[in-house]
């Protein structure tokens, strides 16, 4: 039988519709402490049970809010028997998360999908309702997974109901789940509830209770006995309580009076249970794991503070307010003694033991600090970077030496910075500076990091880092901190783009010898001057990625930046796609931001321009909201470059002006070069070749490649085209030859393509031009760079029309026009179509007939066009997914397309032509 709830008619209608819905959904109940969320969750659980649902309940525990995945383990504990029925992949995910095996922590998406699979299996025979109370205390990792799952319950037989306190921030606030506000009761409903549970109250007490409760159901239920007892003890003439104090504090005072009336030993038991997260209320049986078991606490149960868990007979708190009150009214010494006792209880649990040790210790203690540091490392391995920052900060506070304190604060600030918490990183730096250690190498890492990414301050951050590296070189220092400093210096110099700074950095880094890590050597060669130092970088990056499991997220992003500079980013983009969601969703934002830049760059390179624009806008919004000003302007620069290539000249120039105005005064050459490249690309799109030439030579003079100008080699084709169209044939030829002599074709596949294209476009000997154009057409990487290939084909077609006639010009011009159209490069499309019309060809000629597909290629293409994955195609045709991918790689250029999404239309055109 369903219990009656007073004054909640609307909420009950919503919950009835929620339970009766034919498919899965989620709902968040949000309200103040004691407003009745738990009662409504009880109601929805009863409704679901009445409708033959299986109901699983859990509750957030404040003491576990910093323990990664503790809440998820509690929620899924009743379903653990189903895990063995999952596939090996998803079973392995749970083994890592719940500490049953070692491995790389899964992303939120990977874990969320595994949870969805588990819930679907559990609900296959009976609908399932998950009820979570006090969701605000769930750890951040569990909240992110619950939010991911809650957004994807449509079509399932699983429902999720969550209760949240509105006075506390929570990850659920941004989870985009439907919510039901739970407000205070009306005056009439308050009177009804009070009279129902406490009939016959003295009129003065009744009025006092109604005034103090202000419609809060828990206060209406709990205050009368307290008021009656205390008024009789103090005398009827004394006023009640703490008038004007917020309601939760008044309720804590109510429970505090009961706790203070207990014997000392019972109070100590309650405190230990509260500090270790013993369950409260109706979720008593849901909390699992090695919790402290309260003993000899019948006195507390008798006065309504504790209940008995019917499943295991353990004492549990009647309400979470009892738990928090027990902690708040205890003295500091009592809390420390309780934590020390709990640390002994959890002596075999690295994280929980360290947490309690840290809370029990007052004076500096290197053993406790080391335990906290080990716990931080453990949490980091499990994806708990936020907990790691807190524990490292506490470890620093307990360090006995200034050096260790500074090092641990630096480590905490380093992780906080990578988590996108620049304010917290600055606070940690400030905490170190108060001790007079502003020059410590670890603090320099964090302070220079903040100066660079938040303010774009390359000059002072560069000076700080150089000095810190020199001090470590001369005095000897920890390799980890030295590696961070070296990598940060390389990042600063990459943004500065200044030859003098780079030469000084090379000299300093080379003087360190074997202290410099192999990865740092890759960054040193790739990030600075790829023309002069880029040979062999591709192979070194490939070897580094071979041990992917040993790489931290920042290693992956940095190596991917190196891959971008040698134009091999596409082969690592799948790793980035998998990692970026995890990093952005779990808080390691900086690595995620860099990965968004890299994904966008690869999308631009391979011709996925619509996707690139969406990625860029997403990144800009994220970086702006987190005050990463440098990254935000970095995103603006790439969005401007993309707009210029597409012919959106007005938008391109607006972004160019914004980037240039911010970056140039700060000396951020990396961004000012991209701004010049935007100007070049925009002018080329408009056909203003003189302006394009002037922008291009602002990056590098013709016949040379400016040292440490990363856009010098990237604008090779731009400068050559602009020079040719403005009558500067000698400069164009000299620049093409300079590219060849610099060995650009050996550095990257894109540079090979554009070098051969530039040589062909500037050749005066027809035979040489034909040879170079043939090298472009037959280059295996040609289709990976469709914009550059189309531009070279356009130039080839124009040349053929002048030298061999209109018929010879049609194939390359048709290919160029179709490529520009697919890319969305409007002005380039118009130019190619105009050239095509001069050959007497209709404007919309197709090239599908130019390349015939084998039977197997045609079959694979048909299946892929039908939406099957490579794995599914392989299963049908008895091929490996890699073989299927290789076939599709050959199919795309034959059909004149660059993406899977274009397969259906291309095959349709091929069928139409074959039927004519």
C-alpha positions in Angstrom: 0.0 0.0 0.0 1.4 3.5 -1.0 2.0 5.9 1.9 0.1 9.2 1.8 2.1 12.3 1.0 0.7 15.7 2.0 0.8 18.7 -0.3 2.6 16.9 -3.2 -0.2 16.4 -5.7 1.7 17.8 -8.7 4.9 15.9 -7.8 2.9 12.7 -7.5 1.3 13.1 -10.9 4.8 13.6 -12.5 6.2 10.6 -10.7 3.2 8.4 -11.7 3.7 9.4 -15.3 7.4 8.7 -14.9 6.9 5.1 -13.7 4.1 4.4 -16.2 6.2 5.5 -19.2 6.7 2.7 -21.7 10.4 3.3 -22.1 13.4 4.4 -20.0 14.0 7.9 -18.8 15.6 9.8 -16.0 14.4 12.5 -13.5 16.2 14.7 -11.0 14.4 15.8 -7.9 16.0 19.0 -6.6 15.2 20.8 -3.4 16.5 22.1 -0.1 17.6 19.8 2.7 14.6 18.2 4.4 12.1 19.4 1.8 10.8 15.9 1.1 13.0 14.6 -1.7 13.6 11.3 0.1 9.9 10.8 0.7 9.2 11.4 -3.0 11.9 8.9 -3.9 10.3 6.4 -1.5 7.0 7.1 -3.3 8.4 6.5 -6.8 10.1 3.3 -5.5 6.8 2.1 -4.1 5.0 2.9 -7.4 7.6 1.0 -9.3 7.5 -2.0 -7.0 3.7 -2.0 -7.4 4.2 -2.1 -11.2 6.5 -5.1 -10.8 9.7 -3.2 -11.3 13.0 -4.2 -9.7 14.1 -1.3 -7.5 17.7 -0.7 -6.6 18.6 2.2 -4.2 21.8 4.0 -3.4 22.8 7.2 -1.7 25.7 9.6 -2.0 28.1 9.6 1.0 30.0 12.8 1.8 32.9 10.9 3.2 33.3 9.2 -0.2 32.8 12.2 -2.4 36.5 12.3 -3.3 36.9 8.5 -3.9 36.7 7.8 -7.6 33.9 5.5 -8.7 32.8 4.8 -5.1 29.3 5.8 -5.8 29.1 3.8 -9.0 30.3 0.7 -7.1 27.6 1.2 -4.5 24.9 1.6 -7.3 25.9 -1.4 -9.2 26.8 -3.7 -6.3 23.4 -5.6 -6.5 24.1 -6.2 -10.2 27.6 -7.5 -9.9 26.4 -11.1 -10.6 25.5 -9.9 -14.1 29.0 -8.6 -15.0 30.2 -12.2 -15.6 27.6 -12.4 -18.4 29.0 -9.4 -20.3 31.5 -9.7 -23.0 35.2 -9.7 -22.2 35.7 -6.0 -23.1 32.9 -4.7 -20.8 33.8 -7.1 -18.1 37.4 -5.8 -18.2 36.2 -2.2 -17.9 34.5 -3.0 -14.6 37.5 -4.9 -13.4 39.7 -1.9 -13.9 37.2 0.6 -12.4 36.5 -1.5 -9.3 40.1 -2.3 -8.7 40.0 -6.0 -9.5 42.7 -5.7 -12.1 45.2 -3.1 -13.3 44.9 -1.1 -16.5 44.3 2.3 -18.1 41.2 3.9 -16.6 38.4 3.9 -19.2 36.9 7.0 -20.6 33.4 8.1 -19.4 32.0 7.0 -22.7 33.6 3.6 -22.5 32.5 3.0 -18.9 29.1 4.5 -19.6 28.5 2.1 -22.5 29.5 -0.8 -20.3 27.1 0.4 -17.6 24.3 0.7 -20.2 25.0 -2.9 -21.3 24.9 -4.1 -17.8 21.6 -2.4 -17.0 20.1 -3.6 -20.2 21.0 -7.2 -19.3 19.6 -6.7 -15.7 16.4 -5.3 -17.1 15.9 -7.9 -19.8 13.3 -9.9 -17.7 11.9 -7.2 -15.4 11.9 -3.3 -15.7 14.5 -1.7 -13.5 14.3 1.5 -11.4 17.5 3.0 -10.0 16.9 5.4 -7.1 19.8 7.7 -6.0 19.4 9.9 -2.9 21.8 12.6 -1.9 23.3 12.6 -5.4 25.3 15.7 -4.6 27.7 13.6 -2.5 28.5 11.2 -5.3 32.1 11.4 -6.4 32.7 13.3 -9.6 33.6 10.3 -11.7 30.4 8.4 -10.8 28.3 11.5 -11.5 29.7 11.8 -15.0 28.9 8.2 -15.7 25.4 8.5 -14.2 24.8 11.6 -16.3 26.1 9.8 -19.5 23.8 6.8 -18.8 20.8 9.0 -17.8 20.9 10.8 -21.1 20.7 7.5 -23.0 17.9 5.5 -21.4 15.3 6.1 -24.1 14.3 2.8 -25.7 15.4 0.8 -22.6 13.5 -0.7 -19.7 15.6 1.3 -17.2 14.6 4.4 -15.3 16.8 6.6 -13.1 15.5 8.9 -10.3 18.0 11.2 -8.5 17.5 13.4 -5.4 19.8 16.5 -5.1 20.2 19.2 -2.5 19.7 22.5 -4.2 22.1 24.4 -1.9 25.2 22.4 -3.0 26.8 22.4 -6.4 27.0 19.1 -8.2 28.1 17.6 -11.4 24.4 16.7 -12.0 23.8 20.4 -12.4 25.2 20.3 -15.9 24.2 16.7 -16.8 21.2 17.9 -18.9 18.8 15.5 -17.2 15.1 16.4 -16.8 14.4 17.8 -13.4 11.5 18.2 -11.0 11.8 21.1 -8.5 10.7 20.1 -5.0 9.8 23.3 -3.1 8.6 23.9 0.4 5.0 23.1 1.4 2.2 25.7 1.4 1.0 27.0 4.7 -2.1 24.9 4.5 -0.2 21.7 3.6 2.3 22.5 6.4 -0.5 22.7 9.0 -2.0 19.5 7.7 1.3 17.6 7.9 2.1 19.0 11.4 -1.4 18.2 12.8 -1.3 14.7 11.3 1.9 13.7 12.9 1.8 15.8 16.1 -1.8 16.3 17.1 -2.7 18.3 20.2 0.3 20.6 20.2 0.2 23.7 22.4 -1.0 26.6 20.2 2.2 28.6 20.9 4.5 25.7 20.1 2.4 24.9 17.0 2.8 28.4 15.7 6.5 28.5 16.5 7.1 25.2 14.7 5.2 26.4 11.6 7.2 29.7 11.6 10.5 28.0 12.0 9.9 25.2 9.6 8.8 27.5 6.8 7.2 24.6 5.0 10.1 22.2 5.3 8.6 18.8 5.9 11.6 17.3 7.8 11.6 20.3 10.2 7.8 20.0 10.7 8.3 16.3 11.6 11.4 16.7 13.8 11.1 20.0 15.6 8.0 19.4 17.9 9.6 16.9 20.2 12.8 19.0 20.5 10.9 22.2 21.1 8.6 20.6 23.7 11.6 19.1 25.6 13.7 22.2 25.5 11.0 24.6 26.3 10.1 22.6 29.4 13.7 22.5 30.5 14.5 26.2 29.9 11.1 27.5 30.9 8.2 28.8 28.9 9.4 32.3 28.9 12.5 31.7 26.8 12.5 32.1 23.0 13.2 29.1 20.8 16.4 28.3 19.0 18.5 30.4 16.6 16.1 32.8 15.0 17.1 33.8 11.5 19.7 31.0 11.0 19.3 29.0 7.8 17.0 26.0 8.2 19.7 23.2 7.7 21.7 24.6 10.6 18.7 24.6 12.8 18.0 21.0 12.0 21.6 20.1 12.7 21.2 21.8 16.1 18.2 19.5 16.7 20.3 16.4 16.0 23.2 17.9 17.8 21.3 18.2 21.0 20.4 14.5 20.9 24.0 13.5 20.1 25.4 15.6 22.9 23.0 13.8 25.3 24.7 10.4 24.5 27.5 8.8 26.4 31.1 9.6 25.3 31.7 6.1 23.9 28.5 6.2 21.8 29.3 9.6 20.5 32.7 8.3 19.4 31.0 5.4 17.6 28.7 7.8 15.7 31.6 10.0 14.8 33.7 7.1 13.4 30.7 5.9 11.4 30.0 9.4 10.1 33.6 10.0 9.0 33.7 6.7 7.2 30.5 7.1 5.3 28.2 4.6 7.0 24.8 4.7 5.2 21.8 6.7 6.3 18.1 6.4 5.9 16.4 4.1 3.4 19.6 3.4 1.5 21.2 1.7 4.4 21.6 -1.6 2.6 23.1 0.0 -0.5 26.5 1.1 0.8 29.0 -1.6 0.3 32.7 -2.0 1.0 34.9 -2.0 4.1 32.9 0.5 6.2 33.3 1.0 9.9 30.8 -1.1 11.8 29.3 0.9 14.8 29.0 -1.2 17.9 27.2 -0.8 21.3 25.1 2.1 20.0 21.7 1.1 21.1 21.4 4.3 23.1 21.6 6.3 19.8 19.0 4.0 18.2 16.7 4.5 21.1 16.6 8.3 20.7 16.0 8.1 16.9 19.5 8.8 15.6 20.2 5.3 14.3 18.3 2.5 12.6 19.1 -1.1 12.0 19.9 -2.3 8.5 17.4 -5.2 8.0 19.8 -6.9 5.6 22.9 -7.2 7.8 21.8 -6.0 11.2 24.4 -3.1 11.2 23.7 0.3 12.7 23.0 2.9 10.1 22.1 6.6 10.4 18.4 7.5 10.4 19.1 10.5 8.2 22.1 12.1 6.5 21.6 15.2 8.7 22.5 13.0 11.7 25.7 12.0 10.1 26.8 15.5 9.2 25.8 16.8 12.6 27.8 14.2 14.4 30.9 15.5 12.5 30.1 19.2 13.0 29.5 19.2 16.7 32.6 17.1 17.4 35.8 18.9 18.6 38.8 18.9 16.3 40.7 16.6 18.6 37.7 14.2 18.6 37.6 14.2 14.8 41.3 13.6 14.5 41.2 10.7 16.9 38.3 9.1 15.0 40.3 9.5 11.7 43.4 7.9 13.2 41.3 4.9 14.4 39.7 4.6 10.9 43.2 4.7 9.3 44.1 1.6 11.3 40.8 -0.1 10.2 41.7 0.6 6.5 45.4 -0.2 6.8 45.3 -2.4 3.6 43.5 0.3 1.5 46.0 2.7 0.1 43.5 5.5 -0.7 41.2 5.3 2.2 44.0 4.8 4.8 45.8 7.9 3.4 42.6 9.9 3.5 42.1 9.2 7.2 45.8 9.6 8.0 45.8 13.0 6.4 42.8 14.1 8.4 44.1 12.8 11.7 47.5 14.5 11.5 48.3 18.0 12.7 52.1 18.4 12.6 54.3 17.8 9.6 54.8 14.1 9.1 56.8 12.8 6.0 55.4 9.3 6.4 51.8 10.5 6.2 52.7 12.9 3.3 54.3 10.0 1.4 51.1 7.9 2.0 49.0 10.7 0.6 51.3 11.1 -2.4 51.0 7.4 -3.1 47.2 7.6 -2.8 47.3 10.5 -5.3 49.2 8.4 -7.8 46.7 5.6 -7.3 43.8 7.9 -7.8 45.4 9.4 -11.0 45.8 5.9 -12.4 42.1 5.3 -11.8 41.0 8.6 -13.4 40.7 10.5 -10.1 42.8 13.6 -10.9 40.6 15.9 -8.8 41.1 13.7 -5.7 44.9 13.6 -6.5 45.1 17.4 -6.4 43.4 17.4 -2.9 45.6 14.7 -1.6 48.8 16.2 -2.9 47.9 19.5 -1.4 47.4 17.9 2.0 50.7 16.0 1.5 52.4 19.4 0.9 50.9 20.7 4.1 52.3 17.8 6.1 55.8 17.9 4.5 58.6 18.4 6.9 61.0 20.2 4.5 60.4 23.3 2.4 61.7 21.4 -0.6 59.2 18.5 -0.3 56.4 21.0 0.4 57.2 23.0 -2.7 57.6 19.9 -4.8 54.2 18.5 -3.8 52.5 21.8 -4.2 54.1 22.0 -7.6 52.8 18.5 -8.5 49.3 19.5 -7.3 49.4 22.7 -9.3 50.7 20.8 -12.4 47.7 18.4 -12.2 45.3 21.2 -11.4 46.5 23.0 -14.5 46.1 20.0 -16.7 42.6 19.6 -15.2 41.8 23.1 -16.4 41.6 24.6 -12.9 43.9 27.5 -13.4 42.5 29.4 -10.4 43.3 26.5 -8.2 46.7 26.2 -9.7 47.4 29.8 -8.9 46.2 29.4 -5.3 48.6 26.5 -4.9 51.4 28.6 -6.3 50.4 31.4 -3.9 50.5 28.9 -1.0 54.1 28.1 -2.0 55.1 31.7 -2.4 54.0 32.5 1.2 56.8 30.2 2.3 59.3 32.1 0.2 59.7 29.4 -2.4 58.5 31.3 -5.5 61.6 30.2 -7.4 61.3 26.5 -6.8 61.4 24.6 -10.1 58.1 22.8 -9.4 56.4 26.2 -8.7 57.9 27.7 -11.8 56.3 24.9 -13.9 52.8 25.9 -12.6 53.3 29.6 -12.5 54.7 29.7 -16.1 52.0 27.4 -17.2 49.3 29.8 -15.9 51.1 32.8 -17.4 51.3 31.2 -20.8 47.8 29.6 -21.2 45.7 32.1 -19.3 47.5 35.4 -20.3 49.6 34.4 -23.3 52.7 35.7 -21.5 55.5 34.1 -23.5 58.2 36.5 -22.4 58.1 36.3 -18.6 57.2 32.6 -18.6 60.1 31.9 -20.9 62.5 33.8 -18.6 61.2 31.9 -15.6 61.6 28.5 -17.2 65.0 29.1 -18.6 66.3 30.2 -15.2 64.8 27.1 -13.5 66.3 24.7 -16.1 69.7 26.3 -15.6 69.4 26.0 -11.8 68.5 22.3 -12.1 71.4 21.7 -14.6 73.9 23.4 -12.4 72.7 22.0 -9.1 71.1 18.7 -10.1 67.4 18.1 -9.8 64.6 15.7 -10.1 64.2 14.5 -13.7 60.4 14.6 -13.6 60.4 18.3 -12.8 63.2 19.0 -15.3 61.2 17.1 -18.0 58.2 19.3 -17.3 60.3 22.4 -17.5 61.9 21.4 -20.8 58.5 20.5 -22.3 57.0 23.8 -21.1 60.0 25.7 -22.6 59.4 24.0 -25.9 55.7 24.8 -25.8 56.5 28.5 -25.0 59.0 28.7 -27.8 56.6 27.1 -30.2 54.1 29.9 -29.5 56.8 32.6 -29.5 58.1 31.5 -32.9 61.3 33.5 -32.3 64.6 32.3 -33.8 66.7 33.8 -31.0 64.7 32.2 -28.3 64.8 28.9 -30.1 68.5 28.9 -30.6 69.0 29.7 -26.9 66.7 26.9 -26.0 68.5 24.4 -28.2 71.8 25.3 -26.6 70.4 24.9 -23.1 68.6 21.7 -23.8 71.6 20.2 -25.6 73.7 21.0 -22.6 71.5 18.7 -20.5 72.6 15.7 -22.4 70.9 12.4 -21.3 68.7 14.2 -18.8 66.4 15.2 -21.7 63.8 12.5 -22.4 63.4 11.0 -25.9 59.9 12.4 -26.2 61.3 15.9 -25.4 63.8 15.5 -28.2 61.0 14.7 -30.6 59.2 17.9 -29.5 62.4 19.9 -29.8 62.8 18.8 -33.5 59.2 18.9 -34.6 57.8 22.0 -32.8 60.5 24.5 -33.7 61.8 24.3 -37.3 60.5 21.2 -39.1 62.2 22.3 -42.4 65.7 22.0 -40.8 65.0 19.4 -38.0 62.0 17.4 -39.2 63.7 14.6 -41.0 63.0 11.3 -39.3 60.5 12.8 -36.9 57.6 10.7 -38.4 59.4 7.5 -37.6 60.3 8.6 -34.1 56.7 9.6 -33.4 55.5 6.2 -34.7 57.9 4.4 -32.3 56.7 6.4 -29.4 53.1 5.7 -30.1 53.9 1.9 -30.3 53.8 1.9 -26.4 50.4 3.8 -26.2 49.4 2.2 -22.9 52.4 3.8 -21.1 51.6 7.3 -22.3 50.0 10.0 -20.2 47.3 12.1 -21.9 49.6 15.0 -22.2 52.2 12.8 -23.8 49.7 11.7 -26.4 48.6 15.3 -27.2 52.3 16.5 -27.5 53.3 13.6 -29.7 50.2 14.3 -31.8 51.3 17.9 -32.2 54.7 16.6 -33.5 52.7 14.3 -35.9 50.8 17.4 -37.1 54.0 19.2 -37.9 55.1 16.3 -40.2 51.5 15.8 -41.6 51.0 12.3 -40.2 48.3 13.2 -37.7 45.6 11.1 -39.4 47.0 7.8 -38.3 46.8 8.9 -34.6 43.5 10.7 -34.8 41.5 7.5 -33.7 43.5 7.6 -30.4 42.6 11.3 -30.0 38.9 10.7 -30.7 38.8 8.0 -28.0 40.7 10.0 -25.5 39.3 13.5 -25.9 35.8 12.7 -24.5 37.4 11.1 -21.5 39.7 14.1 -20.9 37.0 16.7 -21.4 34.4 14.8 -19.3 36.6 13.8 -16.4 38.3 17.1 -15.9 41.7 16.7 -17.6 40.7 19.7 -19.8 44.0 21.0 -21.1 44.9 17.8 -22.9 41.4 17.6 -24.2 41.6 21.2 -25.5 44.8 20.4 -27.4 43.2 17.3 -28.8 40.3 19.3 -30.1 42.7 21.5 -31.9 44.5 18.5 -33.4 41.2 16.8 -34.4 40.1 20.0 -36.1 43.4 20.3 -38.0 43.1 16.8 -39.2 39.5 17.3 -40.3 40.7 20.3 -42.3 43.5 18.3 -43.8 41.4 15.4 -45.0 38.5 17.6 -46.2 35.9 17.2 -43.4 35.4 20.9 -43.3 31.9 21.0 -41.8 33.0 18.7 -39.0 36.1 20.8 -38.5 34.0 24.0 -38.1 31.9 22.3 -35.5 34.9 21.0 -33.6 36.5 24.5 -33.7 33.4 26.2 -32.4 33.0 23.6 -29.6 36.6 24.1 -28.6 36.3 27.9 -28.7 33.3 27.8 -26.4 35.0 25.4 -24.0 38.3 27.4 -23.9 36.6 30.7 -23.4 34.4 29.4 -20.5 37.6 28.1 -18.8 39.5 31.3 -19.4 42.2 29.6 -21.5 42.7 32.8 -23.4 45.7 31.5 -25.5 43.8 28.4 -26.5 40.7 30.4 -27.3 42.7 32.6 -29.8 44.3 29.5 -31.1 40.8 28.2 -32.0 39.9 31.5 -33.5 43.0 31.3 -35.7 42.1 27.9 -37.1 38.5 28.9 -37.6 39.7 31.9 -39.5 41.9 29.8 -41.7 39.1 27.4 -42.5 36.8 30.3 -43.3 39.3 31.8 -45.7 39.8 28.4 -47.5 36.0 28.2 -47.8 35.7 31.6 -49.3 34.0 33.1 -46.2 36.3 36.1 -46.5 34.4 38.5 -44.2 34.3 36.1 -41.3 37.9 35.1 -42.0 39.2 38.7 -41.8 37.2 39.4 -38.6 38.8 36.4 -36.9 42.2 37.3 -38.4 42.0 40.8 -36.9 40.9 39.5 -33.5 43.8 37.0 -33.3 46.4 39.5 -34.6 45.3 42.3 -32.3 45.7 40.0 -29.3 48.8 38.0 -30.3 51.1 40.5 -31.9 51.6 42.8 -28.8 52.4 39.7 -26.8 54.9 38.4 -29.3 53.1 35.2 -30.0 54.6 34.5 -33.4 52.8 31.2 -33.8 49.4 32.9 -33.9 50.5 36.0 -35.9 51.9 33.7 -38.6 48.5 31.9 -38.8 46.9 35.4 -39.0 49.1 36.1 -42.0 48.2 32.7 -43.5 44.5 33.7 -43.1 45.2 36.8 -45.0 47.0 34.8 -47.7 44.2 32.3 -48.0 41.5 34.9 -48.0 43.2 36.9 -50.8 43.7 33.7 -52.9 40.0 32.9 -52.4 39.1 36.3 -53.7 41.6 36.1 -56.6 43.5 39.1 -55.2 46.9 37.6 -55.9 49.0 40.8 -55.2 47.5 40.9 -51.6 48.1 37.2 -51.3 51.7 37.6 -52.3 52.3 40.4 -49.8 50.8 38.3 -47.0 52.8 35.2 -47.9 56.2 37.0 -48.0 55.3 38.4 -44.6 55.7 34.8 -43.4 58.8 33.9 -45.3 60.7 35.5 -48.2 60.7 33.8 -51.6 63.4 31.2 -52.3 63.9 30.6 -48.6 62.2 29.3 -45.5 62.4 31.5 -42.5 63.9 29.7 -39.6 61.4 28.7 -36.9 58.4 30.0 -38.9 56.1 27.1 -38.8 53.8 28.5 -41.5 56.7 28.9 -44.0 56.5 25.4 -45.3 52.7 25.3 -45.0 52.2 28.3 -47.3 54.6 27.0 -49.9 51.8 26.5 -52.5 50.2 29.9 -51.6 53.4 31.9 -52.2 54.1 30.1 -55.5 50.6 30.5 -56.8 50.5 34.2 -55.8 53.9 34.8 -57.4 52.9 33.2 -60.7 49.6 35.1 -60.9 51.4 38.4 -60.3 54.1 37.9 -62.9 56.8 36.9 -60.5 57.8 33.7 -62.2 61.4 33.9 -61.1 60.4 34.1 -57.4 57.9 31.3 -57.8 60.5 29.0 -59.4 63.1 29.9 -56.8 60.7 29.1 -54.0 59.8 25.7 -55.5 63.5 24.8 -56.0 64.3 25.9 -52.4 61.6 23.5 -51.2 63.2 20.7 -53.2 66.7 21.6 -52.0 65.6 21.7 -48.4 64.4 18.1 -48.6 60.7 18.9 -47.9 59.5 15.8 -49.7 61.3 13.6 -47.3 59.9 15.3 -44.2 56.1 14.8 -44.7 53.7 13.4 -47.3 51.9 16.8 -47.6 55.1 18.7 -48.2 56.0 16.1 -50.8 52.7 16.7 -52.6 53.0 20.5 -52.6 56.7 20.5 -53.5 56.1 18.4 -56.6 53.1 20.6 -57.4 55.1 23.8 -57.0 57.9 22.4 -59.2 55.3 21.4 -61.8 53.5 24.7 -61.8 56.8 26.7 -62.2 58.6 24.4 -64.7 59.4 25.9 -68.0 60.3 22.5 -69.5 57.1 20.6 -70.4 58.6 17.2 -69.8 59.6 18.2 -66.3 56.2 19.6 -65.6 54.6 16.4 -66.8 56.9 14.3 -64.6 56.1 16.4 -61.5 52.4 16.4 -62.2 52.6 12.6 -62.5 54.3 12.4 -59.2 51.5 14.4 -57.6 48.8 12.2 -59.2 50.5 8.9 -58.2 51.5 10.0 -54.7 50.0 7.6 -52.2 49.1 10.4 -49.8 47.4 12.6 -52.4 43.8 11.8 -51.5 44.6 12.5 -47.8 45.0 16.2 -48.7 42.2 16.9 -51.1 42.4 20.7 -51.0 46.0 20.9 -52.0 45.5 18.1 -54.6 42.6 20.0 -56.1 44.6 23.2 -56.4 47.4 21.4 -58.1 44.9 19.7 -60.5 43.4 23.1 -61.3 46.8 24.5 -62.2 47.5 21.4 -64.2 44.2 21.7 -66.1 44.9 25.3 -67.0 48.3 24.5 -68.2 47.0 21.6 -70.3 44.3 23.8 -71.9 47.1 26.2 -73.0 49.5 23.5 -74.2 47.5 20.5 -75.3 44.0 21.7 -75.9 40.6 21.7 -74.2 40.1 17.9 -74.2 43.3 17.2 -72.3 42.4 19.7 -69.7 39.0 18.4 -68.9 39.9 15.4 -66.6 42.0 17.4 -64.0 39.7 20.4 -64.1 36.7 18.1 -63.5 38.4 16.4 -60.6 39.4 19.8 -59.2 35.9 21.3 -59.5 34.2 18.3 -57.8 36.8 18.3 -55.0 36.3 22.0 -54.3 32.5 21.5 -54.3 32.7 18.6 -51.9 34.9 20.6 -49.6 32.6 23.6 -49.7 35.4 25.9 -51.1 32.9 28.1 -53.0 35.2 30.6 -54.7 37.6 27.8 -55.7 34.7 25.8 -57.1 33.5 28.8 -59.2 37.0 29.3 -60.5 37.4 25.6 -61.5 33.9 25.5 -63.0 34.7 28.6 -65.1 37.9 27.0 -66.4 35.9 23.8 -67.1 33.4 25.8 -69.1 36.1 27.1 -71.4 36.9 23.5 -72.4 33.3 23.1 -73.6 32.3 20.7 -70.8 29.0 21.0 -69.0 29.3 22.5 -65.5 28.4 19.3 -63.6 30.4 16.6 -65.3 31.0 13.4 -63.3 34.2 11.5 -62.9 32.7 8.3 -61.5 33.3 6.6 -64.8 37.0 7.4 -64.7 37.8 4.5 -62.4 36.2 1.1 -62.4 35.7 -0.8 -59.2 36.6 -4.5 -58.8 33.7 -6.8 -57.8 35.0 -7.0 -54.2 35.5 -3.2 -54.0 32.0 -2.7 -55.3 30.5 -5.1 -52.8 32.4 -3.5 -49.9 31.4 0.0 -51.1 27.7 -1.1 -51.2 27.8 -2.5 -47.7 29.5 0.6 -46.3 27.0 2.9 -48.1 24.3 0.9 -46.3 25.6 1.9 -43.0 27.6 -1.2 -42.0 30.8 -0.8 -40.0 34.2 -2.3 -41.2 33.8 -5.1 -38.6 30.3 -6.0 -39.8 31.4 -5.9 -43.5 34.4 -8.1 -42.6 32.1 -10.7 -40.9 29.9 -10.8 -44.0 32.7 -11.2 -46.5 35.1 -13.1 -44.2 37.7 -10.4 -44.2 39.5 -8.6 -41.4 38.4 -5.0 -40.6 41.9 -3.8 -41.6 41.5 -5.4 -45.1 38.0 -3.8 -45.4 39.6 -0.4 -44.5 42.3 -0.9 -47.2 39.7 -1.6 -49.8 37.7 1.5 -48.9 40.9 3.5 -49.0 41.3 2.5 -52.7 37.6 3.0 -53.4 37.3 6.6 -52.3 39.7 8.1 -54.9 38.3 6.0 -57.6 34.9 7.5 -56.9 36.3 10.9 -56.4 35.2 11.2 -52.8 37.0 11.7 -49.5 34.5 10.4 -46.9 32.3 7.4 -46.1 29.3 9.7 -46.0 29.6 10.4 -49.8 29.5 6.8 -50.8 25.8 6.4 -51.4 25.6 9.4 -53.8 28.7 8.4 -55.6 27.5 4.8 -56.2 24.1 6.2 -57.3 25.8 8.4 -60.0 27.9 5.4 -61.1 24.7 3.2 -61.6 23.0 6.0 -63.5 26.0 6.3 -65.9 26.2 2.6 -66.4 22.5 2.4 -67.3 22.8 5.0 -70.1 
